[in-house]
């Protein structure tokens, strides 16, 4: 885990690739569990036999499954009382993640100052 020292430390990392994560094994069991949890039971994810005839030749992980692994590759902050997850922007999945293969994540930080929210 990378430790980032406060907002000044975060500003120094704007637009830099921090690190490529360690590899995570994505197997069919994980894909099936995610499919049931999200009610996305498309055959390309869960039907191994039918997927053999597809262009990929096998089932593939959901794009949202690979995105949801993001917190596993998180960074730690010191000198910060709290932070807000502002969401994801410009997310793309350039490669399919297939079962029994490992996937890795290489996030790019995009740090910017936002105005304080006013609560009513």
One Martini backbone bead per residue (centre of mass of N, CA, C, O) as a GRO file, in nm:
protein
  120
    1UNK     BB    1   0.098   0.035   0.021
    2UNK     BB    2   0.035   0.368  -0.028
    3UNK     BB    3   0.146   0.664   0.126
    4UNK     BB    4  -0.028   0.973   0.167
    5UNK     BB    5   0.060   1.312   0.251
    6UNK     BB    6  -0.190   1.455   0.220
    7UNK     BB    7  -0.278   1.701  -0.001
    8UNK     BB    8   0.009   1.759  -0.098
    9UNK     BB    9   0.073   1.467  -0.180
   10UNK     BB   10  -0.160   1.442  -0.384
   11UNK     BB   11  -0.081   1.676  -0.577
   12UNK     BB   12   0.190   1.534  -0.672
   13UNK     BB   13   0.001   1.289  -0.822
   14UNK     BB   14  -0.117   1.415  -1.052
   15UNK     BB   15  -0.151   1.199  -1.329
   16UNK     BB   16  -0.018   0.958  -1.201
   17UNK     BB   17   0.119   0.654  -1.194
   18UNK     BB   18   0.152   0.468  -0.922
   19UNK     BB   19   0.061   0.147  -0.954
   20UNK     BB   20   0.075  -0.180  -1.000
   21UNK     BB   21  -0.084  -0.431  -0.905
   22UNK     BB   22  -0.156  -0.707  -0.792
   23UNK     BB   23  -0.256  -1.011  -0.852
   24UNK     BB   24  -0.585  -1.144  -0.941
   25UNK     BB   25  -0.791  -1.407  -0.903
   26UNK     BB   26  -1.029  -1.503  -1.156
   27UNK     BB   27  -1.310  -1.698  -1.123
   28UNK     BB   28  -1.605  -1.852  -1.185
   29UNK     BB   29  -1.718  -1.823  -0.902
   30UNK     BB   30  -1.697  -1.513  -0.887
   31UNK     BB   31  -1.866  -1.455  -1.137
   32UNK     BB   32  -2.126  -1.597  -1.037
   33UNK     BB   33  -2.168  -1.430  -0.781
   34UNK     BB   34  -2.188  -1.156  -0.924
   35UNK     BB   35  -2.426  -1.226  -1.106
   36UNK     BB   36  -2.630  -1.277  -0.877
   37UNK     BB   37  -2.599  -1.006  -0.725
   38UNK     BB   38  -2.668  -0.828  -1.010
   39UNK     BB   39  -2.851  -0.982  -1.224
   40UNK     BB   40  -2.609  -1.074  -1.440
   41UNK     BB   41  -2.687  -1.357  -1.659
   42UNK     BB   42  -2.516  -1.363  -1.890
   43UNK     BB   43  -2.376  -1.606  -2.081
   44UNK     BB   44  -2.078  -1.485  -2.105
   45UNK     BB   45  -2.046  -1.536  -1.782
   46UNK     BB   46  -2.214  -1.840  -1.708
   47UNK     BB   47  -2.181  -2.006  -1.998
   48UNK     BB   48  -1.938  -2.211  -2.086
   49UNK     BB   49  -2.044  -2.364  -2.333
   50UNK     BB   50  -2.144  -2.121  -2.504
   51UNK     BB   51  -1.873  -1.949  -2.486
   52UNK     BB   52  -1.695  -2.130  -2.672
   53UNK     BB   53  -1.844  -1.994  -2.941
   54UNK     BB   54  -1.710  -1.742  -2.893
   55UNK     BB   55  -1.465  -1.510  -2.938
   56UNK     BB   56  -1.327  -1.586  -2.651
   57UNK     BB   57  -1.392  -1.908  -2.568
   58UNK     BB   58  -1.516  -1.782  -2.301
   59UNK     BB   59  -1.572  -1.660  -2.028
   60UNK     BB   60  -1.641  -1.338  -1.870
   61UNK     BB   61  -1.594  -1.077  -1.694
   62UNK     BB   62  -1.724  -0.824  -1.555
   63UNK     BB   63  -1.661  -0.498  -1.563
   64UNK     BB   64  -1.770  -0.443  -1.269
   65UNK     BB   65  -1.593  -0.647  -1.129
   66UNK     BB   66  -1.319  -0.519  -1.189
   67UNK     BB   67  -1.395  -0.244  -1.064
   68UNK     BB   68  -1.468  -0.359  -0.770
   69UNK     BB   69  -1.154  -0.421  -0.704
   70UNK     BB   70  -1.028  -0.142  -0.637
   71UNK     BB   71  -1.013  -0.132  -0.316
   72UNK     BB   72  -0.783  -0.346  -0.306
   73UNK     BB   73  -0.596  -0.099  -0.451
   74UNK     BB   74  -0.541   0.093  -0.231
   75UNK     BB   75  -0.476   0.395  -0.055
   76UNK     BB   76  -0.298   0.573   0.184
   77UNK     BB   77  -0.353   0.821   0.439
   78UNK     BB   78  -0.193   1.102   0.580
   79UNK     BB   79  -0.311   1.387   0.735
   80UNK     BB   80  -0.623   1.293   0.717
   81UNK     BB   81  -0.950   1.298   0.832
   82UNK     BB   82  -1.092   1.285   0.538
   83UNK     BB   83  -1.283   1.137   0.264
   84UNK     BB   84  -1.403   1.129  -0.081
   85UNK     BB   85  -1.577   0.940  -0.302
   86UNK     BB   86  -1.613   1.062  -0.638
   87UNK     BB   87  -1.548   0.831  -0.825
   88UNK     BB   88  -1.566   0.755  -1.169
   89UNK     BB   89  -1.353   0.826  -1.457
   90UNK     BB   90  -1.285   0.709  -1.749
   91UNK     BB   91  -1.379   0.409  -1.789
   92UNK     BB   92  -1.194   0.117  -1.899
   93UNK     BB   93  -1.187  -0.212  -2.082
   94UNK     BB   94  -0.937  -0.326  -2.284
   95UNK     BB   95  -0.967  -0.607  -2.132
   96UNK     BB   96  -1.039  -0.922  -2.078
   97UNK     BB   97  -1.159  -1.121  -1.809
   98UNK     BB   98  -1.068  -1.444  -1.742
   99UNK     BB   99  -1.094  -1.731  -1.624
  100UNK     BB  100  -0.802  -1.840  -1.463
  101UNK     BB  101  -0.708  -1.548  -1.448
  102UNK     BB  102  -0.522  -1.268  -1.405
  103UNK     BB  103  -0.560  -0.949  -1.251
  104UNK     BB  104  -0.492  -0.597  -1.296
  105UNK     BB  105  -0.416  -0.267  -1.160
  106UNK     BB  106  -0.366   0.084  -1.305
  107UNK     BB  107  -0.391   0.360  -1.155
  108UNK     BB  108  -0.492   0.706  -1.189
  109UNK     BB  109  -0.451   1.000  -1.058
  110UNK     BB  110  -0.719   1.253  -0.974
  111UNK     BB  111  -0.659   1.552  -0.835
  112UNK     BB  112  -0.910   1.772  -0.686
  113UNK     BB  113  -1.067   2.055  -0.607
  114UNK     BB  114  -1.359   2.101  -0.409
  115UNK     BB  115  -1.631   2.221  -0.305
  116UNK     BB  116  -1.820   2.269  -0.053
  117UNK     BB  117  -2.086   2.130   0.083
  118UNK     BB  118  -2.425   2.207   0.123
  119UNK     BB  119  -2.645   2.161   0.385
  120UNK     BB  120  -3.012   2.135   0.448
   0.00000   0.00000   0.00000
